[in-house]
Amino acid sequence: MDLAIIRFVFLVVMGVVTFYLRPFDLQPLPAAGVGVLLGLAIIVFEMRLRAVSLKRLIGAVIGSILGIFGAYLFSLVIRESIAPGSTQRFLELLVMLLMAYVGLIVGANKGDLLNLSALGGIFGGEKQSKKIYKVLDTSVIIDGRIADIAETGFLDGVLVLPQFVLRELQLVADSSDSLKRNRGRRGLDVMQRIQKMASVTVQIVEDDFPTIREVDLKLIELAKQYEAKIVTNDFNLNKVAQLQGVEVLNINELANALKPIVLPGEVMRVFILKEGKEYNQGVAYLDDGTMVVVDNARKVIGKTVEVSVTSVLQTTAGKMIFGRLDERQAPRTPSGQVPAAQAEPPARPPEPARRNTPVPAAVERPAE
């Protein structure tokens, strides 16, 4: 409320001052209107400045000062090379506005890189509000799982999307190959979905490295510049970044870590999908894609059975579970019915009753 009153008083003062001073030889009322509009523009500019961080403000001030100083040096050259007149004054004004504007914009964008905590004093608390940056790779954007992870709130800080990664996504989306085109469009849809999340901050940066052609190496240099981590699912980029001292968040490693833990001896119920590579083996898959290799399961392909876990193998590609089918248990179909091949044979039909034929009585032999 107090801030609104101060702004209203400021507008009134601007209107009264311009009403009496009449700049540009204007009439009192038009001059007062110009003063009120100028006051409104200043208030809007002040409201925008309140949302800017201290680092960006300091960077903008330093950039403006350097730009004005550079414009002054350019003006000295213009005065010596061009005759005095309207052209000279126009070029001097143009150079000053151009250098001040460029210095302001560049200084504000690079202000986040300032380390104010090193100054101590009132800037000592800046270290606590240091932003955490995570640079997104093209492969992890196309993969799509990054949006689900961000939606759960497990990704903190700022997600940095480089402009060269965005260009690569656009090139993939415009490819003549239908498969690549669909992947690129899915990547763009994923980024739009992430930008709409209120809990996630996405920052598109214009930083580029023209001397470097490979996108992976550009990502590593950008991560070094921002002291950020790279989010990817590319195995090769993961290794190269780690060799250069850049931290990497691999989505595939996260997925492997979240798979359920199975211990040897546990019993699980799986659906035998196909035949294995070895003799008499069957292969099943869990809901998360984990492969289950079952011994003695070739004869129950296409059925749901219970298997006993014998061992678990962790590889770079994921986790594999080995189990054994108990031959004593009756394999059942997914509906739970006993197969007809192993059903009990029907009862033997009763034999027909024999006819009771009377035995003829012994014929007595006549006495001699």
GUVEX-70897 format. One record per residue (C-alpha): residue number from 1; x, y, z. Coordinates in nm, 3 decimals. Layout:
! GUVEX-70897
@num NUM | u X | v Y | w Z
...
***
This chain:
! GUVEX-70897
@num 1 | u 0.000 | v 0.000 | w 0.000
@num 2 | u 0.283 | v 0.241 | w 0.089
@num 3 | u 0.457 | v 0.162 | w -0.241
@num 4 | u 0.139 | v 0.241 | w -0.435
@num 5 | u 0.109 | v 0.579 | w -0.259
@num 6 | u 0.471 | v 0.663 | w -0.339
@num 7 | u 0.416 | v 0.577 | w -0.706
@num 8 | u 0.101 | v 0.792 | w -0.719
@num 9 | u 0.284 | v 1.088 | w -0.564
@num 10 | u 0.564 | v 1.042 | w -0.817
@num 11 | u 0.315 | v 1.058 | w -1.107
@num 12 | u 0.157 | v 1.374 | w -0.964
@num 13 | u 0.496 | v 1.540 | w -0.924
@num 14 | u 0.595 | v 1.449 | w -1.281
@num 15 | u 0.269 | v 1.595 | w -1.412
@num 16 | u 0.298 | v 1.918 | w -1.213
@num 17 | u 0.662 | v 1.973 | w -1.307
@num 18 | u 0.602 | v 1.926 | w -1.678
@num 19 | u 0.284 | v 2.140 | w -1.654
@num 20 | u 0.484 | v 2.444 | w -1.538
@num 21 | u 0.810 | v 2.382 | w -1.727
@num 22 | u 0.643 | v 2.296 | w -2.059
@num 23 | u 0.929 | v 2.104 | w -2.228
@num 24 | u 0.958 | v 2.108 | w -2.609
@num 25 | u 0.745 | v 2.427 | w -2.611
@num 26 | u 0.428 | v 2.228 | w -2.546
@num 27 | u 0.107 | v 2.367 | w -2.404
@num 28 | u 0.054 | v 2.312 | w -2.027
@num 29 | u -0.198 | v 2.029 | w -2.055
@num 30 | u -0.013 | v 1.828 | w -2.325
@num 31 | u 0.310 | v 1.881 | w -2.132
@num 32 | u 0.144 | v 1.744 | w -1.815
@num 33 | u 0.024 | v 1.439 | w -2.012
@num 34 | u 0.375 | v 1.377 | w -2.141
@num 35 | u 0.503 | v 1.398 | w -1.784
@num 36 | u 0.247 | v 1.142 | w -1.660
@num 37 | u 0.332 | v 0.900 | w -1.945
@num 38 | u 0.701 | v 0.940 | w -1.871
@num 39 | u 0.632 | v 0.867 | w -1.504
@num 40 | u 0.436 | v 0.554 | w -1.594
@num 41 | u 0.724 | v 0.431 | w -1.810
@num 42 | u 0.966 | v 0.487 | w -1.521
@num 43 | u 0.738 | v 0.294 | w -1.282
@num 44 | u 0.711 | v 0.000 | w -1.525
@num 45 | u 1.090 | v 0.000 | w -1.559
@num 46 | u 1.125 | v 0.002 | w -1.179
@num 47 | u 0.885 | v -0.292 | w -1.144
@num 48 | u 1.089 | v -0.491 | w -1.395
@num 49 | u 1.412 | v -0.411 | w -1.210
@num 50 | u 1.270 | v -0.550 | w -0.885
@num 51 | u 1.251 | v -0.898 | w -1.041
@num 52 | u 1.618 | v -0.889 | w -1.149
@num 53 | u 1.882 | v -1.044 | w -0.924
@num 54 | u 2.161 | v -0.840 | w -0.770
@num 55 | u 2.420 | v -1.010 | w -0.987
@num 56 | u 2.237 | v -0.911 | w -1.305
@num 57 | u 2.202 | v -0.551 | w -1.187
@num 58 | u 2.572 | v -0.523 | w -1.112
@num 59 | u 2.657 | v -0.686 | w -1.443
@num 60 | u 2.425 | v -0.446 | w -1.630
@num 61 | u 2.581 | v -0.141 | w -1.460
@num 62 | u 2.936 | v -0.257 | w -1.534
@num 63 | u 2.842 | v -0.336 | w -1.894
@num 64 | u 2.678 | v 0.006 | w -1.943
@num 65 | u 2.979 | v 0.191 | w -1.803
@num 66 | u 3.217 | v 0.001 | w -2.028
@num 67 | u 2.988 | v 0.061 | w -2.325
@num 68 | u 2.970 | v 0.437 | w -2.264
@num 69 | u 3.348 | v 0.451 | w -2.222
@num 70 | u 3.392 | v 0.267 | w -2.553
@num 71 | u 3.144 | v 0.506 | w -2.720
@num 72 | u 3.350 | v 0.803 | w -2.598
@num 73 | u 3.661 | v 0.659 | w -2.761
@num 74 | u 3.469 | v 0.603 | w -3.084
@num 75 | u 3.339 | v 0.961 | w -3.074
@num 76 | u 3.697 | v 1.092 | w -3.065
@num 77 | u 3.769 | v 0.905 | w -3.386
@num 78 | u 3.448 | v 1.034 | w -3.546
@num 79 | u 3.534 | v 1.397 | w -3.460
@num 80 | u 3.873 | v 1.366 | w -3.626
@num 81 | u 3.749 | v 1.189 | w -3.938
@num 82 | u 3.418 | v 1.365 | w -4.012
@num 83 | u 3.358 | v 1.736 | w -4.049
@num 84 | u 3.144 | v 1.904 | w -3.783
@num 85 | u 2.775 | v 1.901 | w -3.861
@num 86 | u 2.453 | v 1.707 | w -3.819
@num 87 | u 2.608 | v 1.384 | w -3.954
@num 88 | u 2.883 | v 1.395 | w -3.695
@num 89 | u 2.641 | v 1.454 | w -3.407
@num 90 | u 2.412 | v 1.174 | w -3.533
@num 91 | u 2.698 | v 0.923 | w -3.554
@num 92 | u 2.819 | v 1.016 | w -3.206
@num 93 | u 2.470 | v 0.969 | w -3.061
@num 94 | u 2.420 | v 0.642 | w -3.250
@num 95 | u 2.751 | v 0.498 | w -3.128
@num 96 | u 2.675 | v 0.598 | w -2.770
@num 97 | u 2.328 | v 0.439 | w -2.774
@num 98 | u 2.458 | v 0.125 | w -2.945
@num 99 | u 2.750 | v 0.071 | w -2.707
@num 100 | u 2.541 | v 0.145 | w -2.398
@num 101 | u 2.267 | v -0.095 | w -2.510
@num 102 | u 2.510 | v -0.376 | w -2.598
@num 103 | u 2.698 | v -0.329 | w -2.270
@num 104 | u 2.372 | v -0.334 | w -2.073
@num 105 | u 2.240 | v -0.655 | w -2.233
@num 106 | u 2.569 | v -0.845 | w -2.230
@num 107 | u 2.649 | v -0.739 | w -1.875
@num 108 | u 2.305 | v -0.848 | w -1.751
@num 109 | u 2.334 | v -1.189 | w -1.919
@num 110 | u 2.681 | v -1.252 | w -1.782
@num 111 | u 2.599 | v -1.119 | w -1.435
@num 112 | u 2.510 | v -1.466 | w -1.306
@num 113 | u 2.875 | v -1.565 | w -1.346
@num 114 | u 2.989 | v -1.309 | w -1.087
@num 115 | u 3.109 | v -1.447 | w -0.755
@num 116 | u 2.993 | v -1.180 | w -0.511
@num 117 | u 3.062 | v -1.396 | w -0.207
@num 118 | u 3.435 | v -1.335 | w -0.256
@num 119 | u 3.378 | v -0.966 | w -0.172
@num 120 | u 3.248 | v -1.052 | w 0.174
@num 121 | u 3.044 | v -0.805 | w 0.378
@num 122 | u 2.686 | v -0.767 | w 0.257
@num 123 | u 2.761 | v -1.000 | w -0.035
@num 124 | u 2.863 | v -1.290 | w 0.191
@num 125 | u 2.515 | v -1.441 | w 0.176
@num 126 | u 2.520 | v -1.467 | w -0.202
@num 127 | u 2.690 | v -1.805 | w -0.183
@num 128 | u 2.381 | v -1.960 | w -0.024
@num 129 | u 2.163 | v -1.859 | w -0.318
@num 130 | u 2.401 | v -1.993 | w -0.581
@num 131 | u 2.209 | v -2.147 | w -0.865
@num 132 | u 2.266 | v -2.504 | w -0.973
@num 133 | u 2.277 | v -2.547 | w -1.349
@num 134 | u 2.212 | v -2.866 | w -1.545
@num 135 | u 2.285 | v -2.867 | w -1.918
@num 136 | u 2.050 | v -3.082 | w -2.127
@num 137 | u 2.183 | v -3.302 | w -2.406
@num 138 | u 1.999 | v -3.369 | w -2.733
@num 139 | u 1.971 | v -3.742 | w -2.665
@num 140 | u 1.811 | v -3.701 | w -2.324
@num 141 | u 1.555 | v -3.456 | w -2.464
@num 142 | u 1.455 | v -3.694 | w -2.743
@num 143 | u 1.441 | v -3.982 | w -2.492
@num 144 | u 1.157 | v -3.806 | w -2.308
@num 145 | u 1.207 | v -3.951 | w -1.959
@num 146 | u 1.363 | v -3.624 | w -1.843
@num 147 | u 1.014 | v -3.467 | w -1.842
@num 148 | u 0.878 | v -3.734 | w -1.606
@num 149 | u 1.178 | v -3.692 | w -1.374
@num 150 | u 1.140 | v -3.313 | w -1.373
@num 151 | u 0.768 | v -3.344 | w -1.301
@num 152 | u 0.837 | v -3.545 | w -0.986
@num 153 | u 1.059 | v -3.266 | w -0.849
@num 154 | u 1.385 | v -3.461 | w -0.835
@num 155 | u 1.563 | v -3.208 | w -1.060
@num 156 | u 1.649 | v -2.888 | w -0.877
@num 157 | u 1.817 | v -2.574 | w -1.005
@num 158 | u 1.803 | v -2.437 | w -1.358
@num 159 | u 1.779 | v -2.657 | w -1.669
@num 160 | u 2.003 | v -2.497 | w -1.932
@num 161 | u 1.907 | v -2.551 | w -2.296
@num 162 | u 2.186 | v -2.431 | w -2.529
@num 163 | u 2.086 | v -2.269 | w -2.854
@num 164 | u 2.304 | v -2.510 | w -3.056
@num 165 | u 2.117 | v -2.806 | w -2.901
@num 166 | u 1.788 | v -2.644 | w -2.996
@num 167 | u 1.914 | v -2.601 | w -3.353
@num 168 | u 2.015 | v -2.966 | w -3.365
@num 169 | u 1.666 | v -3.066 | w -3.249
@num 170 | u 1.515 | v -2.851 | w -3.522
@num 171 | u 1.738 | v -3.011 | w -3.787
@num 172 | u 1.633 | v -3.358 | w -3.670
@num 173 | u 1.265 | v -3.252 | w -3.674
@num 174 | u 1.304 | v -3.125 | w -4.034
@num 175 | u 1.482 | v -3.439 | w -4.155
@num 176 | u 1.355 | v -3.623 | w -4.462
@num 177 | u 1.374 | v -3.952 | w -4.270
@num 178 | u 1.038 | v -4.013 | w -4.104
@num 179 | u 1.195 | v -4.185 | w -3.804
@num 180 | u 1.434 | v -3.899 | w -3.733
@num 181 | u 1.160 | v -3.646 | w -3.797
@num 182 | u 0.932 | v -3.807 | w -3.540
@num 183 | u 1.214 | v -3.822 | w -3.284
@num 184 | u 1.295 | v -3.454 | w -3.335
@num 185 | u 0.933 | v -3.349 | w -3.299
@num 186 | u 0.903 | v -3.558 | w -2.984
@num 187 | u 1.207 | v -3.377 | w -2.844
@num 188 | u 1.050 | v -3.038 | w -2.913
@num 189 | u 0.724 | v -3.152 | w -2.750
@num 190 | u 0.919 | v -3.269 | w -2.445
@num 191 | u 1.084 | v -2.926 | w -2.407
@num 192 | u 0.748 | v -2.752 | w -2.438
@num 193 | u 0.611 | v -2.980 | w -2.168
@num 194 | u 0.905 | v -2.901 | w -1.937
@num 195 | u 0.872 | v -2.524 | w -1.995
@num 196 | u 0.507 | v -2.536 | w -1.886
@num 197 | u 0.597 | v -2.689 | w -1.548
@num 198 | u 0.574 | v -2.430 | w -1.272
@num 199 | u 0.834 | v -2.605 | w -1.055
@num 200 | u 1.105 | v -2.614 | w -1.326
@num 201 | u 1.312 | v -2.321 | w -1.455
@num 202 | u 1.435 | v -2.352 | w -1.813
@num 203 | u 1.697 | v -2.106 | w -1.940
@num 204 | u 1.788 | v -2.090 | w -2.310
@num 205 | u 2.143 | v -1.960 | w -2.347
@num 206 | u 2.304 | v -1.813 | w -2.658
@num 207 | u 2.658 | v -1.917 | w -2.565
@num 208 | u 2.833 | v -2.091 | w -2.852
@num 209 | u 3.184 | v -2.202 | w -2.936
@num 210 | u 3.244 | v -2.146 | w -3.310
@num 211 | u 3.588 | v -2.307 | w -3.302
@num 212 | u 3.437 | v -2.638 | w -3.182
@num 213 | u 3.231 | v -2.837 | w -3.430
@num 214 | u 3.115 | v -3.135 | w -3.222
@num 215 | u 2.804 | v -3.074 | w -3.014
@num 216 | u 2.929 | v -3.301 | w -2.734
@num 217 | u 3.246 | v -3.097 | w -2.690
@num 218 | u 3.041 | v -2.776 | w -2.694
@num 219 | u 2.828 | v -2.916 | w -2.412
@num 220 | u 3.139 | v -2.993 | w -2.207
@num 221 | u 3.280 | v -2.641 | w -2.255
@num 222 | u 2.944 | v -2.487 | w -2.165
@num 223 | u 2.922 | v -2.701 | w -1.852
@num 224 | u 3.271 | v -2.583 | w -1.750
@num 225 | u 3.171 | v -2.221 | w -1.804
@num 226 | u 2.856 | v -2.244 | w -1.591
@num 227 | u 3.001 | v -2.499 | w -1.345
@num 228 | u 2.705 | v -2.717 | w -1.440
@num 229 | u 2.628 | v -3.086 | w -1.470
@num 230 | u 2.539 | v -3.251 | w -1.800
@num 231 | u 2.217 | v -3.451 | w -1.815
@num 232 | u 2.243 | v -3.720 | w -2.083
@num 233 | u 2.197 | v -4.087 | w -2.165
@num 234 | u 2.485 | v -4.099 | w -2.415
@num 235 | u 2.749 | v -4.344 | w -2.293
@num 236 | u 3.034 | v -4.188 | w -2.492
@num 237 | u 2.954 | v -3.833 | w -2.378
@num 238 | u 2.939 | v -3.963 | w -2.023
@num 239 | u 3.293 | v -4.101 | w -2.041
@num 240 | u 3.445 | v -3.799 | w -2.221
@num 241 | u 3.288 | v -3.553 | w -1.977
@num 242 | u 3.412 | v -3.746 | w -1.676
@num 243 | u 3.765 | v -3.749 | w -1.820
@num 244 | u 3.753 | v -3.369 | w -1.842
@num 245 | u 3.626 | v -3.327 | w -1.488
@num 246 | u 3.261 | v -3.246 | w -1.568
@num 247 | u 2.990 | v -3.412 | w -1.359
@num 248 | u 2.730 | v -3.612 | w -1.551
@num 249 | u 2.379 | v -3.724 | w -1.461
@num 250 | u 2.305 | v -4.032 | w -1.672
@num 251 | u 1.936 | v -4.120 | w -1.707
@num 252 | u 2.016 | v -4.484 | w -1.788
@num 253 | u 2.218 | v -4.523 | w -1.468
@num 254 | u 1.928 | v -4.374 | w -1.274
@num 255 | u 1.685 | v -4.621 | w -1.434
@num 256 | u 1.914 | v -4.913 | w -1.348
@num 257 | u 1.943 | v -4.795 | w -0.990
@num 258 | u 1.563 | v -4.781 | w -0.954
@num 259 | u 1.505 | v -5.138 | w -1.070
@num 260 | u 1.371 | v -5.369 | w -0.798
@num 261 | u 1.625 | v -5.568 | w -0.598
@num 262 | u 1.592 | v -5.945 | w -0.633
@num 263 | u 1.790 | v -6.184 | w -0.413
@num 264 | u 1.886 | v -6.544 | w -0.496
@num 265 | u 1.631 | v -6.789 | w -0.364
@num 266 | u 1.330 | v -6.562 | w -0.412
@num 267 | u 1.035 | v -6.690 | w -0.612
@num 268 | u 0.878 | v -6.472 | w -0.879
@num 269 | u 0.600 | v -6.524 | w -1.126
@num 270 | u 0.690 | v -6.444 | w -1.487
@num 271 | u 0.556 | v -6.500 | w -1.837
@num 272 | u 0.793 | v -6.703 | w -2.056
@num 273 | u 0.800 | v -6.509 | w -2.381
@num 274 | u 1.053 | v -6.680 | w -2.604
@num 275 | u 1.330 | v -6.938 | w -2.626
@num 276 | u 1.675 | v -6.859 | w -2.484
@num 277 | u 2.014 | v -6.895 | w -2.649
@num 278 | u 2.118 | v -7.199 | w -2.451
@num 279 | u 1.953 | v -7.538 | w -2.463
@num 280 | u 1.618 | v -7.570 | w -2.284
@num 281 | u 1.616 | v -7.203 | w -2.175
@num 282 | u 1.327 | v -6.960 | w -2.171
@num 283 | u 1.332 | v -6.579 | w -2.158
@num 284 | u 1.091 | v -6.354 | w -1.971
@num 285 | u 1.080 | v -5.979 | w -1.901
@num 286 | u 0.973 | v -5.781 | w -1.597
@num 287 | u 0.760 | v -5.468 | w -1.617
@num 288 | u 1.070 | v -5.244 | w -1.615
@num 289 | u 1.234 | v -5.435 | w -1.902
@num 290 | u 1.468 | v -5.650 | w -1.695
@num 291 | u 1.549 | v -5.978 | w -1.872
@num 292 | u 1.489 | v -6.302 | w -1.683
@num 293 | u 1.662 | v -6.615 | w -1.817
@num 294 | u 1.497 | v -6.934 | w -1.691
@num 295 | u 1.647 | v -7.283 | w -1.717
@num 296 | u 1.426 | v -7.578 | w -1.809
@num 297 | u 1.158 | v -7.341 | w -1.938
@num 298 | u 1.154 | v -7.418 | w -2.307
@num 299 | u 0.850 | v -7.640 | w -2.275
@num 300 | u 0.645 | v -7.368 | w -2.102
@num 301 | u 0.689 | v -7.089 | w -2.358
@num 302 | u 0.374 | v -6.877 | w -2.369
@num 303 | u 0.277 | v -6.963 | w -2.010
@num 304 | u 0.305 | v -6.790 | w -1.673
@num 305 | u 0.508 | v -6.988 | w -1.424
@num 306 | u 0.686 | v -6.945 | w -1.094
@num 307 | u 1.066 | v -6.951 | w -1.104
@num 308 | u 1.328 | v -6.953 | w -0.834
@num 309 | u 1.603 | v -6.689 | w -0.868
@num 310 | u 1.952 | v -6.839 | w -0.879
@num 311 | u 2.170 | v -6.533 | w -0.950
@num 312 | u 2.162 | v -6.166 | w -1.055
@num 313 | u 2.411 | v -6.016 | w -1.303
@num 314 | u 2.466 | v -5.637 | w -1.321
@num 315 | u 2.606 | v -5.516 | w -1.655
@num 316 | u 2.658 | v -5.175 | w -1.817
@num 317 | u 2.348 | v -5.236 | w -2.028
@num 318 | u 2.134 | v -5.320 | w -1.726
@num 319 | u 2.047 | v -5.603 | w -1.492
@num 320 | u 1.988 | v -5.970 | w -1.583
@num 321 | u 1.818 | v -6.223 | w -1.359
@num 322 | u 1.880 | v -6.597 | w -1.388
@num 323 | u 1.629 | v -6.845 | w -1.252
@num 324 | u 1.532 | v -7.209 | w -1.261
@num 325 | u 1.194 | v -7.366 | w -1.322
@num 326 | u 1.093 | v -7.636 | w -1.079
@num 327 | u 0.998 | v -7.935 | w -1.293
@num 328 | u 0.775 | v -8.071 | w -1.020
@num 329 | u 0.530 | v -7.785 | w -1.046
@num 330 | u 0.260 | v -7.810 | w -1.308
@num 331 | u 0.298 | v -7.529 | w -1.563
@num 332 | u -0.015 | v -7.325 | w -1.590
@num 333 | u -0.154 | v -7.110 | w -1.860
@num 334 | u -0.213 | v -6.739 | w -1.796
@num 335 | u -0.576 | v -6.817 | w -1.715
@num 336 | u -0.472 | v -7.054 | w -1.437
@num 337 | u -0.610 | v -7.365 | w -1.601
@num 338 | u -0.413 | v -7.687 | w -1.618
@num 339 | u -0.308 | v -7.769 | w -1.978
@num 340 | u -0.501 | v -8.046 | w -2.143
@num 341 | u -0.180 | v -8.238 | w -2.213
@num 342 | u -0.116 | v -8.276 | w -1.841
@num 343 | u -0.474 | v -8.324 | w -1.722
@num 344 | u -0.564 | v -8.646 | w -1.548
@num 345 | u -0.694 | v -8.914 | w -1.785
@num 346 | u -1.067 | v -8.972 | w -1.772
@num 347 | u -1.194 | v -9.259 | w -1.562
@num 348 | u -1.212 | v -9.597 | w -1.733
@num 349 | u -1.565 | v -9.682 | w -1.841
@num 350 | u -1.716 | v -9.972 | w -1.643
@num 351 | u -1.720 | v -10.306 | w -1.810
@num 352 | u -2.064 | v -10.438 | w -1.914
@num 353 | u -2.221 | v -10.679 | w -1.667
@num 354 | u -2.200 | v -11.043 | w -1.756
@num 355 | u -2.516 | v -11.240 | w -1.816
@num 356 | u -2.588 | v -11.496 | w -1.547
@num 357 | u -2.638 | v -11.825 | w -1.736
@num 358 | u -2.779 | v -12.104 | w -1.522
@num 359 | u -2.551 | v -12.400 | w -1.496
@num 360 | u -2.733 | v -12.716 | w -1.606
@num 361 | u -2.786 | v -12.963 | w -1.329
@num 362 | u -2.580 | v -13.278 | w -1.333
@num 363 | u -2.754 | v -13.561 | w -1.511
@num 364 | u -2.786 | v -13.854 | w -1.287
@num 365 | u -2.654 | v -14.161 | w -1.429
@num 366 | u -2.912 | v -14.448 | w -1.411
@num 367 | u -2.825 | v -14.729 | w -1.183
@num 368 | u -2.723 | v -15.041 | w -1.350
***
